[in-house]
Amino acid sequence: MSFNGYKHFGSFQAAADAANAQRRDTLEDLRNELFMASRGSNHRGDNEFLDVYRELLPFFERLLTSPR
C-alpha cells in the first residue's frame, strides 16, 4: 500500500475521522477512505474493503481523468 492515512493525517483518529466524513473531494480523501477500509478488513479478516473500492471507483475515475 503506497498511501498511509495515519502518516498523512497524523494519527489513527484523524485518519478515521477523515474517512468517516466521506468528503471524496480530493485524491487524498479517497485514498484515505480506501486505506481505512483496507485496514479494517485486515483487522476483521474480511474483504469488505472491496465493496468500498467499488463504491469509490467512480470518484477515482472522475478525479484522475479531469483536466488539471
PDB file of N, H, CA, C and O in Angstrom:
ATOM      1  N   MET A   1       0.854  -1.166   0.000  1.00  0.00           N
ATOM      2  CA  MET A   1       0.000   0.000   0.000  1.00  0.00           C
ATOM      3  C   MET A   1       0.904   1.234   0.000  1.00  0.00           C
ATOM      4  O   MET A   1       1.788   1.357   0.848  1.00  0.00           O
ATOM      5  N   SER A   2       0.689   2.125  -0.926  1.00  0.00           N
ATOM      6  H   SER A   2      -0.029   2.025  -1.614  1.00  0.00           H
ATOM      7  CA  SER A   2       1.579   3.282  -1.037  1.00  0.00           C
ATOM      8  C   SER A   2       1.069   4.506  -0.283  1.00  0.00           C
ATOM      9  O   SER A   2       1.787   5.500  -0.179  1.00  0.00           O
ATOM     10  N   PHE A   3      -0.144   4.458   0.240  1.00  0.00           N
ATOM     11  H   PHE A   3      -0.728   3.650   0.155  1.00  0.00           H
ATOM     12  CA  PHE A   3      -0.690   5.588   0.995  1.00  0.00           C
ATOM     13  C   PHE A   3      -0.902   5.143   2.432  1.00  0.00           C
ATOM     14  O   PHE A   3      -1.504   4.101   2.690  1.00  0.00           O
ATOM     15  N   ASN A   4      -0.402   5.941   3.360  1.00  0.00           N
ATOM     16  H   ASN A   4       0.088   6.788   3.150  1.00  0.00           H
ATOM     17  CA  ASN A   4      -0.568   5.653   4.775  1.00  0.00           C
ATOM     18  C   ASN A   4      -1.380   6.785   5.390  1.00  0.00           C
ATOM     19  O   ASN A   4      -0.852   7.871   5.630  1.00  0.00           O
ATOM     20  N   GLY A   5      -2.644   6.539   5.642  1.00  0.00           N
ATOM     21  H   GLY A   5      -3.073   5.657   5.447  1.00  0.00           H
ATOM     22  CA  GLY A   5      -3.528   7.556   6.203  1.00  0.00           C
ATOM     23  C   GLY A   5      -3.094   8.026   7.573  1.00  0.00           C
ATOM     24  O   GLY A   5      -3.291   9.190   7.921  1.00  0.00           O
ATOM     25  N   TYR A   6      -2.501   7.129   8.365  1.00  0.00           N
ATOM     26  H   TYR A   6      -2.341   6.183   8.082  1.00  0.00           H
ATOM     27  CA  TYR A   6      -2.033   7.521   9.691  1.00  0.00           C
ATOM     28  C   TYR A   6      -0.952   8.590   9.569  1.00  0.00           C
ATOM     29  O   TYR A   6      -0.970   9.589  10.288  1.00  0.00           O
ATOM     30  N   LYS A   7      -0.009   8.369   8.650  1.00  0.00           N
ATOM     31  H   LYS A   7       0.006   7.558   8.066  1.00  0.00           H
ATOM     32  CA  LYS A   7       1.062   9.354   8.440  1.00  0.00           C
ATOM     33  C   LYS A   7       0.516  10.642   7.842  1.00  0.00           C
ATOM     34  O   LYS A   7       0.862  11.737   8.283  1.00  0.00           O
ATOM     35  N   HIS A   8      -0.337  10.504   6.839  1.00  0.00           N
ATOM     36  H   HIS A   8      -0.618   9.614   6.481  1.00  0.00           H
ATOM     37  CA  HIS A   8      -0.850  11.683   6.139  1.00  0.00           C
ATOM     38  C   HIS A   8      -1.645  12.586   7.077  1.00  0.00           C
ATOM     39  O   HIS A   8      -1.474  13.805   7.052  1.00  0.00           O
ATOM     40  N   PHE A   9      -2.506  12.007   7.898  1.00  0.00           N
ATOM     41  H   PHE A   9      -2.646  11.017   7.918  1.00  0.00           H
ATOM     42  CA  PHE A   9      -3.365  12.802   8.777  1.00  0.00           C
ATOM     43  C   PHE A   9      -2.798  12.965  10.180  1.00  0.00           C
ATOM     44  O   PHE A   9      -3.325  13.745  10.974  1.00  0.00           O
ATOM     45  N   GLY A  10      -1.733  12.241  10.492  1.00  0.00           N
ATOM     46  H   GLY A  10      -1.305  11.607   9.848  1.00  0.00           H
ATOM     47  CA  GLY A  10      -1.046  12.444  11.761  1.00  0.00           C
ATOM     48  C   GLY A  10      -1.413  11.491  12.883  1.00  0.00           C
ATOM     49  O   GLY A  10      -0.682  11.401  13.870  1.00  0.00           O
ATOM     50  N   SER A  11      -2.519  10.781  12.762  1.00  0.00           N
ATOM     51  H   SER A  11      -3.113  10.854  11.960  1.00  0.00           H
ATOM     52  CA  SER A  11      -2.907   9.829  13.802  1.00  0.00           C
ATOM     53  C   SER A  11      -4.008   8.920  13.277  1.00  0.00           C
ATOM     54  O   SER A  11      -4.636   9.192  12.254  1.00  0.00           O
ATOM     55  N   PHE A  12      -4.222   7.831  14.011  1.00  0.00           N
ATOM     56  H   PHE A  12      -3.711   7.610  14.842  1.00  0.00           H
ATOM     57  CA  PHE A  12      -5.320   6.938  13.665  1.00  0.00           C
ATOM     58  C   PHE A  12      -6.644   7.687  13.716  1.00  0.00           C
ATOM     59  O   PHE A  12      -7.451   7.592  12.791  1.00  0.00           O
ATOM     60  N   GLN A  13      -6.869   8.438  14.804  1.00  0.00           N
ATOM     61  H   GLN A  13      -6.213   8.515  15.555  1.00  0.00           H
ATOM     62  CA  GLN A  13      -8.155   9.108  14.980  1.00  0.00           C
ATOM     63  C   GLN A  13      -8.421  10.125  13.881  1.00  0.00           C
ATOM     64  O   GLN A  13      -9.540  10.212  13.376  1.00  0.00           O
ATOM     65  N   ALA A  14      -7.403  10.895  13.506  1.00  0.00           N
ATOM     66  H   ALA A  14      -6.494  10.824  13.916  1.00  0.00           H
ATOM     67  CA  ALA A  14      -7.578  11.894  12.444  1.00  0.00           C
ATOM     68  C   ALA A  14      -7.878  11.218  11.109  1.00  0.00           C
ATOM     69  O   ALA A  14      -8.718  11.695  10.346  1.00  0.00           O
ATOM     70  N   ALA A  15      -7.200  10.114  10.826  1.00  0.00           N
ATOM     71  H   ALA A  15      -6.517   9.727  11.446  1.00  0.00           H
ATOM     72  CA  ALA A  15      -7.452   9.381   9.580  1.00  0.00           C
ATOM     73  C   ALA A  15      -8.852   8.773   9.594  1.00  0.00           C
ATOM     74  O   ALA A  15      -9.553   8.802   8.582  1.00  0.00           O
ATOM     75  N   ALA A  16      -9.257   8.226  10.731  1.00  0.00           N
ATOM     76  H   ALA A  16      -8.688   8.203  11.553  1.00  0.00           H
ATOM     77  CA  ALA A  16     -10.594   7.637  10.848  1.00  0.00           C
ATOM     78  C   ALA A  16     -11.670   8.709  10.695  1.00  0.00           C
ATOM     79  O   ALA A  16     -12.669   8.495  10.008  1.00  0.00           O
ATOM     80  N   ASP A  17     -11.467   9.856  11.332  1.00  0.00           N
ATOM     81  H   ASP A  17     -10.655  10.029  11.890  1.00  0.00           H
ATOM     82  CA  ASP A  17     -12.440  10.951  11.222  1.00  0.00           C
ATOM     83  C   ASP A  17     -12.574  11.414   9.780  1.00  0.00           C
ATOM     84  O   ASP A  17     -13.682  11.647   9.296  1.00  0.00           O
ATOM     85  N   ALA A  18     -11.443  11.546   9.095  1.00  0.00           N
ATOM     86  H   ALA A  18     -10.543  11.356   9.488  1.00  0.00           H
ATOM     87  CA  ALA A  18     -11.466  11.986   7.696  1.00  0.00           C
ATOM     88  C   ALA A  18     -12.168  10.952   6.818  1.00  0.00           C
ATOM     89  O   ALA A  18     -12.946  11.316   5.937  1.00  0.00           O
ATOM     90  N   ALA A  19     -11.903   9.686   7.049  1.00  0.00           N
ATOM     91  H   ALA A  19     -11.271   9.390   7.765  1.00  0.00           H
ATOM     92  CA  ALA A  19     -12.552   8.631   6.257  1.00  0.00           C
ATOM     93  C   ALA A  19     -14.053   8.600   6.522  1.00  0.00           C
ATOM     94  O   ALA A  19     -14.847   8.452   5.594  1.00  0.00           O
ATOM     95  N   ASN A  20     -14.437   8.738   7.775  1.00  0.00           N
ATOM     96  H   ASN A  20     -13.792   8.858   8.529  1.00  0.00           H
ATOM     97  CA  ASN A  20     -15.862   8.715   8.127  1.00  0.00           C
ATOM     98  C   ASN A  20     -16.615   9.920   7.580  1.00  0.00           C
ATOM     99  O   ASN A  20     -17.825   9.848   7.364  1.00  0.00           O
ATOM    100  N   ALA A  21     -15.915  11.026   7.354  1.00  0.00           N
ATOM    101  H   ALA A  21     -14.932  11.085   7.529  1.00  0.00           H
ATOM    102  CA  ALA A  21     -16.551  12.229   6.799  1.00  0.00           C
ATOM    103  C   ALA A  21     -16.946  12.027   5.340  1.00  0.00           C
ATOM    104  O   ALA A  21     -17.838  12.712   4.840  1.00  0.00           O
ATOM    105  N   GLN A  22     -16.296  11.101   4.658  1.00  0.00           N
ATOM    106  H   GLN A  22     -15.571  10.544   5.064  1.00  0.00           H
ATOM    107  CA  GLN A  22     -16.577  10.777   3.250  1.00  0.00           C
ATOM    108  C   GLN A  22     -16.648  12.026   2.368  1.00  0.00           C
ATOM    109  O   GLN A  22     -17.584  12.193   1.585  1.00  0.00           O
ATOM    110  N   ARG A  23     -15.645  12.900   2.507  1.00  0.00           N
ATOM    111  H   ARG A  23     -14.885  12.764   3.143  1.00  0.00           H
ATOM    112  CA  ARG A  23     -15.624  14.117   1.685  1.00  0.00           C
ATOM    113  C   ARG A  23     -15.466  13.801   0.202  1.00  0.00           C
ATOM    114  O   ARG A  23     -16.197  14.343  -0.627  1.00  0.00           O
ATOM    115  N   ARG A  24     -14.533  12.943  -0.136  1.00  0.00           N
ATOM    116  H   ARG A  24     -13.939  12.503   0.537  1.00  0.00           H
ATOM    117  CA  ARG A  24     -14.361  12.445  -1.506  1.00  0.00           C
ATOM    118  C   ARG A  24     -14.104  13.542  -2.540  1.00  0.00           C
ATOM    119  O   ARG A  24     -14.438  13.385  -3.714  1.00  0.00           O
ATOM    120  N   ASP A  25     -13.511  14.650  -2.100  1.00  0.00           N
ATOM    121  H   ASP A  25     -13.240  14.779  -1.147  1.00  0.00           H
ATOM    122  CA  ASP A  25     -13.217  15.770  -2.999  1.00  0.00           C
ATOM    123  C   ASP A  25     -11.805  15.729  -3.561  1.00  0.00           C
ATOM    124  O   ASP A  25     -11.539  16.309  -4.613  1.00  0.00           O
ATOM    125  N   THR A  26     -10.907  15.055  -2.875  1.00  0.00           N
ATOM    126  H   THR A  26     -11.123  14.584  -2.020  1.00  0.00           H
ATOM    127  CA  THR A  26      -9.512  15.016  -3.308  1.00  0.00           C
ATOM    128  C   THR A  26      -9.043  13.565  -3.388  1.00  0.00           C
ATOM    129  O   THR A  26      -9.656  12.659  -2.823  1.00  0.00           O
ATOM    130  N   LEU A  27      -7.957  13.380  -4.096  1.00  0.00           N
ATOM    131  H   LEU A  27      -7.459  14.116  -4.555  1.00  0.00           H
ATOM    132  CA  LEU A  27      -7.369  12.049  -4.190  1.00  0.00           C
ATOM    133  C   LEU A  27      -6.974  11.541  -2.802  1.00  0.00           C
ATOM    134  O   LEU A  27      -7.117  10.354  -2.507  1.00  0.00           O
ATOM    135  N   GLU A  28      -6.477  12.441  -1.953  1.00  0.00           N
ATOM    136  H   GLU A  28      -6.361  13.405  -2.192  1.00  0.00           H
ATOM    137  CA  GLU A  28      -6.093  12.046  -0.597  1.00  0.00           C
ATOM    138  C   GLU A  28      -7.307  11.580   0.206  1.00  0.00           C
ATOM    139  O   GLU A  28      -7.212  10.620   0.971  1.00  0.00           O
ATOM    140  N   ASP A  29      -8.448  12.254   0.036  1.00  0.00           N
ATOM    141  H   ASP A  29      -8.526  13.034  -0.585  1.00  0.00           H
ATOM    142  CA  ASP A  29      -9.681  11.819   0.711  1.00  0.00           C
ATOM    143  C   ASP A  29     -10.028  10.390   0.307  1.00  0.00           C
ATOM    144  O   ASP A  29     -10.318   9.550   1.159  1.00  0.00           O
ATOM    145  N   LEU A  30      -9.997  10.123  -0.985  1.00  0.00           N
ATOM    146  H   LEU A  30      -9.762  10.805  -1.677  1.00  0.00           H
ATOM    147  CA  LEU A  30     -10.352   8.796  -1.493  1.00  0.00           C
ATOM    148  C   LEU A  30      -9.357   7.735  -1.047  1.00  0.00           C
ATOM    149  O   LEU A  30      -9.738   6.651  -0.607  1.00  0.00           O
ATOM    150  N   ARG A  31      -8.090   8.062  -1.166  1.00  0.00           N
ATOM    151  H   ARG A  31      -7.780   8.943  -1.524  1.00  0.00           H
ATOM    152  CA  ARG A  31      -7.062   7.096  -0.785  1.00  0.00           C
ATOM    153  C   ARG A  31      -7.149   6.771   0.704  1.00  0.00           C
ATOM    154  O   ARG A  31      -6.958   5.626   1.114  1.00  0.00           O
ATOM    155  N   ASN A  32      -7.439   7.794   1.505  1.00  0.00           N
ATOM    156  H   ASN A  32      -7.594   8.725   1.173  1.00  0.00           H
ATOM    157  CA  ASN A  32      -7.554   7.562   2.940  1.00  0.00           C
ATOM    158  C   ASN A  32      -8.769   6.703   3.267  1.00  0.00           C
ATOM    159  O   ASN A  32      -8.687   5.799   4.098  1.00  0.00           O
ATOM    160  N   GLU A  33      -9.890   6.983   2.620  1.00  0.00           N
ATOM    161  H   GLU A  33      -9.956   7.718   1.945  1.00  0.00           H
ATOM    162  CA  GLU A  33     -11.084   6.178   2.881  1.00  0.00           C
ATOM    163  C   GLU A  33     -10.832   4.714   2.513  1.00  0.00           C
ATOM    164  O   GLU A  33     -11.245   3.810   3.239  1.00  0.00           O
ATOM    165  N   LEU A  34     -10.162   4.485   1.397  1.00  0.00           N
ATOM    166  H   LEU A  34      -9.827   5.220   0.807  1.00  0.00           H
ATOM    167  CA  LEU A  34      -9.833   3.121   0.995  1.00  0.00           C
ATOM    168  C   LEU A  34      -8.796   2.507   1.942  1.00  0.00           C
ATOM    169  O   LEU A  34      -8.882   1.326   2.278  1.00  0.00           O
ATOM    170  N   PHE A  35      -7.826   3.304   2.365  1.00  0.00           N
ATOM    171  H   PHE A  35      -7.756   4.263   2.092  1.00  0.00           H
ATOM    172  CA  PHE A  35      -6.819   2.846   3.328  1.00  0.00           C
ATOM    173  C   PHE A  35      -7.490   2.361   4.613  1.00  0.00           C
ATOM    174  O   PHE A  35      -7.189   1.275   5.109  1.00  0.00           O
ATOM    175  N   MET A  36      -8.398   3.175   5.143  1.00  0.00           N
ATOM    176  H   MET A  36      -8.643   4.057   4.741  1.00  0.00           H
ATOM    177  CA  MET A  36      -9.061   2.804   6.394  1.00  0.00           C
ATOM    178  C   MET A  36      -9.948   1.572   6.204  1.00  0.00           C
ATOM    179  O   MET A  36     -10.021   0.721   7.090  1.00  0.00           O
ATOM    180  N   ALA A  37     -10.617   1.474   5.064  1.00  0.00           N
ATOM    181  H   ALA A  37     -10.557   2.166   4.344  1.00  0.00           H
ATOM    182  CA  ALA A  37     -11.436   0.291   4.786  1.00  0.00           C
ATOM    183  C   ALA A  37     -10.556  -0.954   4.694  1.00  0.00           C
ATOM    184  O   ALA A  37     -10.925  -2.020   5.187  1.00  0.00           O
ATOM    185  N   SER A  38      -9.408  -0.814   4.068  1.00  0.00           N
ATOM    186  H   SER A  38      -9.109   0.052   3.668  1.00  0.00           H
ATOM    187  CA  SER A  38      -8.479  -1.931   3.936  1.00  0.00           C
ATOM    188  C   SER A  38      -7.940  -2.360   5.297  1.00  0.00           C
ATOM    189  O   SER A  38      -7.862  -3.553   5.591  1.00  0.00           O
ATOM    190  N   ARG A  39      -7.573  -1.393   6.118  1.00  0.00           N
ATOM    191  H   ARG A  39      -7.637  -0.424   5.879  1.00  0.00           H
ATOM    192  CA  ARG A  39      -7.071  -1.714   7.460  1.00  0.00           C
ATOM    193  C   ARG A  39      -8.152  -2.407   8.285  1.00  0.00           C
ATOM    194  O   ARG A  39      -7.876  -3.364   9.008  1.00  0.00           O
ATOM    195  N   GLY A  40      -9.390  -1.911   8.169  1.00  0.00           N
ATOM    196  H   GLY A  40      -9.614  -1.134   7.581  1.00  0.00           H
ATOM    197  CA  GLY A  40     -10.494  -2.543   8.888  1.00  0.00           C
ATOM    198  C   GLY A  40     -10.723  -3.971   8.428  1.00  0.00           C
ATOM    199  O   GLY A  40     -10.929  -4.868   9.245  1.00  0.00           O
ATOM    200  N   SER A  41     -10.688  -4.182   7.114  1.00  0.00           N
ATOM    201  H   SER A  41     -10.521  -3.454   6.450  1.00  0.00           H
ATOM    202  CA  SER A  41     -10.862  -5.533   6.574  1.00  0.00           C
ATOM    203  C   SER A  41      -9.746  -6.457   7.036  1.00  0.00           C
ATOM    204  O   SER A  41      -9.991  -7.614   7.376  1.00  0.00           O
ATOM    205  N   ASN A  42      -8.531  -5.948   7.049  1.00  0.00           N
ATOM    206  H   ASN A  42      -8.333  -5.007   6.773  1.00  0.00           H
ATOM    207  CA  ASN A  42      -7.399  -6.743   7.518  1.00  0.00           C
ATOM    208  C   ASN A  42      -7.600  -7.129   8.985  1.00  0.00           C
ATOM    209  O   ASN A  42      -7.350  -8.271   9.372  1.00  0.00           O
ATOM    210  N   HIS A  43      -8.046  -6.185   9.781  1.00  0.00           N
ATOM    211  H   HIS A  43      -8.249  -5.258   9.466  1.00  0.00           H
ATOM    212  CA  HIS A  43      -8.268  -6.434  11.209  1.00  0.00           C
ATOM    213  C   HIS A  43      -9.384  -7.463  11.429  1.00  0.00           C
ATOM    214  O   HIS A  43      -9.270  -8.341  12.283  1.00  0.00           O
ATOM    215  N   ARG A  44     -10.454  -7.342  10.654  1.00  0.00           N
ATOM    216  H   ARG A  44     -10.547  -6.628   9.960  1.00  0.00           H
ATOM    217  CA  ARG A  44     -11.603  -8.248  10.804  1.00  0.00           C
ATOM    218  C   ARG A  44     -11.415  -9.576  10.073  1.00  0.00           C
ATOM    219  O   ARG A  44     -12.098 -10.556  10.372  1.00  0.00           O
ATOM    220  N   GLY A  45     -10.487  -9.605   9.113  1.00  0.00           N
ATOM    221  H   GLY A  45      -9.933  -8.809   8.870  1.00  0.00           H
ATOM    222  CA  GLY A  45     -10.277 -10.813   8.321  1.00  0.00           C
ATOM    223  C   GLY A  45     -11.344 -11.011   7.255  1.00  0.00           C
ATOM    224  O   GLY A  45     -11.712 -12.141   6.935  1.00  0.00           O
ATOM    225  N   ASP A  46     -11.845  -9.888   6.698  1.00  0.00           N
ATOM    226  H   ASP A  46     -11.546  -8.970   6.958  1.00  0.00           H
ATOM    227  CA  ASP A  46     -12.860  -9.990   5.648  1.00  0.00           C
ATOM    228  C   ASP A  46     -12.407  -9.228   4.400  1.00  0.00           C
ATOM    229  O   ASP A  46     -11.290  -8.712   4.352  1.00  0.00           O
ATOM    230  N   ASN A  47     -13.264  -9.162   3.413  1.00  0.00           N
ATOM    231  H   ASN A  47     -14.171  -9.581   3.452  1.00  0.00           H
ATOM    232  CA  ASN A  47     -12.959  -8.456   2.166  1.00  0.00           C
ATOM    233  C   ASN A  47     -13.896  -7.276   1.932  1.00  0.00           C
ATOM    234  O   ASN A  47     -14.137  -6.897   0.786  1.00  0.00           O
ATOM    235  N   GLU A  48     -14.421  -6.699   2.995  1.00  0.00           N
ATOM    236  H   GLU A  48     -14.225  -7.007   3.926  1.00  0.00           H
ATOM    237  CA  GLU A  48     -15.368  -5.592   2.875  1.00  0.00           C
ATOM    238  C   GLU A  48     -14.769  -4.397   2.128  1.00  0.00           C
ATOM    239  O   GLU A  48     -15.494  -3.629   1.496  1.00  0.00           O
ATOM    240  N   PHE A  49     -13.441  -4.243   2.203  1.00  0.00           N
ATOM    241  H   PHE A  49     -12.852  -4.868   2.716  1.00  0.00           H
ATOM    242  CA  PHE A  49     -12.804  -3.123   1.515  1.00  0.00           C
ATOM    243  C   PHE A  49     -13.058  -3.168   0.010  1.00  0.00           C
ATOM    244  O   PHE A  49     -13.005  -2.132  -0.653  1.00  0.00           O
ATOM    245  N   LEU A  50     -13.333  -4.354  -0.538  1.00  0.00           N
ATOM    246  H   LEU A  50     -13.376  -5.196   0.001  1.00  0.00           H
ATOM    247  CA  LEU A  50     -13.621  -4.451  -1.972  1.00  0.00           C
ATOM    248  C   LEU A  50     -14.925  -3.739  -2.319  1.00  0.00           C
ATOM    249  O   LEU A  50     -15.036  -3.137  -3.387  1.00  0.00           O
ATOM    250  N   ASP A  51     -15.906  -3.803  -1.432  1.00  0.00           N
ATOM    251  H   ASP A  51     -15.816  -4.293  -0.565  1.00  0.00           H
ATOM    252  CA  ASP A  51     -17.156  -3.064  -1.642  1.00  0.00           C
ATOM    253  C   ASP A  51     -16.900  -1.560  -1.608  1.00  0.00           C
ATOM    254  O   ASP A  51     -17.465  -0.807  -2.401  1.00  0.00           O
ATOM    255  N   VAL A  52     -16.049  -1.134  -0.687  1.00  0.00           N
ATOM    256  H   VAL A  52     -15.590  -1.746  -0.043  1.00  0.00           H
ATOM    257  CA  VAL A  52     -15.699   0.287  -0.601  1.00  0.00           C
ATOM    258  C   VAL A  52     -14.963   0.705  -1.868  1.00  0.00           C
ATOM    259  O   VAL A  52     -15.220   1.780  -2.408  1.00  0.00           O
ATOM    260  N   TYR A  53     -14.047  -0.138  -2.346  1.00  0.00           N
ATOM    261  H   TYR A  53     -13.837  -1.012  -1.907  1.00  0.00           H
ATOM    262  CA  TYR A  53     -13.330   0.168  -3.582  1.00  0.00           C
ATOM    263  C   TYR A  53     -14.305   0.349  -4.740  1.00  0.00           C
ATOM    264  O   TYR A  53     -14.189   1.309  -5.501  1.00  0.00           O
ATOM    265  N   ARG A  54     -15.261  -0.561  -4.880  1.00  0.00           N
ATOM    266  H   ARG A  54     -15.356  -1.341  -4.261  1.00  0.00           H
ATOM    267  CA  ARG A  54     -16.251  -0.442  -5.957  1.00  0.00           C
ATOM    268  C   ARG A  54     -17.053   0.851  -5.827  1.00  0.00           C
ATOM    269  O   ARG A  54     -17.371   1.489  -6.831  1.00  0.00           O
ATOM    270  N   GLU A  55     -17.375   1.234  -4.610  1.00  0.00           N
ATOM    271  H   GLU A  55     -17.116   0.716  -3.795  1.00  0.00           H
ATOM    272  CA  GLU A  55     -18.117   2.471  -4.376  1.00  0.00           C
ATOM    273  C   GLU A  55     -17.276   3.698  -4.723  1.00  0.00           C
ATOM    274  O   GLU A  55     -17.795   4.683  -5.249  1.00  0.00           O
ATOM    275  N   LEU A  56     -15.978   3.637  -4.429  1.00  0.00           N
ATOM    276  H   LEU A  56     -15.556   2.837  -4.001  1.00  0.00           H
ATOM    277  CA  LEU A  56     -15.095   4.781  -4.658  1.00  0.00           C
ATOM    278  C   LEU A  56     -14.581   4.876  -6.086  1.00  0.00           C
ATOM    279  O   LEU A  56     -14.146   5.949  -6.505  1.00  0.00           O
ATOM    280  N   LEU A  57     -14.617   3.796  -6.838  1.00  0.00           N
ATOM    281  H   LEU A  57     -14.970   2.924  -6.497  1.00  0.00           H
ATOM    282  CA  LEU A  57     -14.035   3.776  -8.182  1.00  0.00           C
ATOM    283  C   LEU A  57     -14.509   4.925  -9.067  1.00  0.00           C
ATOM    284  O   LEU A  57     -13.666   5.546  -9.714  1.00  0.00           O
ATOM    285  N   PRO A  58     -15.806   5.252  -9.141  1.00  0.00           N
ATOM    286  CA  PRO A  58     -16.218   6.385  -9.981  1.00  0.00           C
ATOM    287  C   PRO A  58     -15.609   7.717  -9.529  1.00  0.00           C
ATOM    288  O   PRO A  58     -15.341   8.588 -10.356  1.00  0.00           O
ATOM    289  N   PHE A  59     -15.394   7.873  -8.234  1.00  0.00           N
ATOM    290  H   PHE A  59     -15.613   7.165  -7.562  1.00  0.00           H
ATOM    291  CA  PHE A  59     -14.780   9.102  -7.725  1.00  0.00           C
ATOM    292  C   PHE A  59     -13.310   9.166  -8.130  1.00  0.00           C
ATOM    293  O   PHE A  59     -12.817  10.225  -8.519  1.00  0.00           O
ATOM    294  N   PHE A  60     -12.601   8.025  -8.038  1.00  0.00           N
ATOM    295  H   PHE A  60     -13.001   7.165  -7.722  1.00  0.00           H
ATOM    296  CA  PHE A  60     -11.216   7.965  -8.501  1.00  0.00           C
ATOM    297  C   PHE A  60     -11.149   8.302  -9.988  1.00  0.00           C
ATOM    298  O   PHE A  60     -10.315   9.103 -10.411  1.00  0.00           O
ATOM    299  N   GLU A  61     -12.023   7.691 -10.774  1.00  0.00           N
ATOM    300  H   GLU A  61     -12.700   7.041 -10.430  1.00  0.00           H
ATOM    301  CA  GLU A  61     -12.013   7.930 -12.220  1.00  0.00           C
ATOM    302  C   GLU A  61     -12.264   9.399 -12.538  1.00  0.00           C
ATOM    303  O   GLU A  61     -11.607   9.965 -13.412  1.00  0.00           O
ATOM    304  N   ARG A  62     -13.201  10.013 -11.842  1.00  0.00           N
ATOM    305  H   ARG A  62     -13.735   9.553 -11.133  1.00  0.00           H
ATOM    306  CA  ARG A  62     -13.507  11.430 -12.078  1.00  0.00           C
ATOM    307  C   ARG A  62     -12.295  12.300 -11.756  1.00  0.00           C
ATOM    308  O   ARG A  62     -11.936  13.184 -12.535  1.00  0.00           O
ATOM    309  N   LEU A  63     -11.667  12.049 -10.612  1.00  0.00           N
ATOM    310  H   LEU A  63     -11.958  11.331  -9.980  1.00  0.00           H
ATOM    311  CA  LEU A  63     -10.520  12.867 -10.219  1.00  0.00           C
ATOM    312  C   LEU A  63      -9.307  12.631 -11.115  1.00  0.00           C
ATOM    313  O   LEU A  63      -8.568  13.566 -11.425  1.00  0.00           O
ATOM    314  N   LEU A  64      -9.105  11.397 -11.526  1.00  0.00           N
ATOM    315  H   LEU A  64      -9.705  10.637 -11.275  1.00  0.00           H
ATOM    316  CA  LEU A  64      -7.913  11.077 -12.305  1.00  0.00           C
ATOM    317  C   LEU A  64      -8.045  11.418 -13.785  1.00  0.00           C
ATOM    318  O   LEU A  64      -7.038  11.498 -14.488  1.00  0.00           O
ATOM    319  N   THR A  65      -9.255  11.618 -14.264  1.00  0.00           N
ATOM    320  H   THR A  65     -10.073  11.553 -13.693  1.00  0.00           H
ATOM    321  CA  THR A  65      -9.430  11.947 -15.680  1.00  0.00           C
ATOM    322  C   THR A  65      -9.840  13.395 -15.909  1.00  0.00           C
ATOM    323  O   THR A  65      -9.923  13.835 -17.056  1.00  0.00           O
ATOM    324  N   SER A  66     -10.096  14.143 -14.844  1.00  0.00           N
ATOM    325  H   SER A  66     -10.028  13.786 -13.912  1.00  0.00           H
ATOM    326  CA  SER A  66     -10.486  15.547 -15.023  1.00  0.00           C
ATOM    327  C   SER A  66      -9.260  16.380 -15.380  1.00  0.00           C
ATOM    328  O   SER A  66      -8.164  16.121 -14.883  1.00  0.00           O
ATOM    329  N   PRO A  67      -9.445  17.388 -16.246  1.00  0.00           N
ATOM    330  CA  PRO A  67      -8.317  18.257 -16.596  1.00  0.00           C
ATOM    331  C   PRO A  67      -7.821  19.001 -15.365  1.00  0.00           C
ATOM    332  O   PRO A  67      -8.601  19.398 -14.500  1.00  0.00           O
ATOM    333  N   ARG A  68      -6.544  19.176 -15.309  1.00  0.00           N
ATOM    334  H   ARG A  68      -5.910  18.854 -16.012  1.00  0.00           H
ATOM    335  CA  ARG A  68      -5.945  19.856 -14.138  1.00  0.00           C
ATOM    336  C   ARG A  68      -5.746  21.304 -14.398  1.00  0.00           C
ATOM    337  O   ARG A  68      -5.256  22.026 -13.530  1.00  0.00           O
TER     338      ARG A  68
END
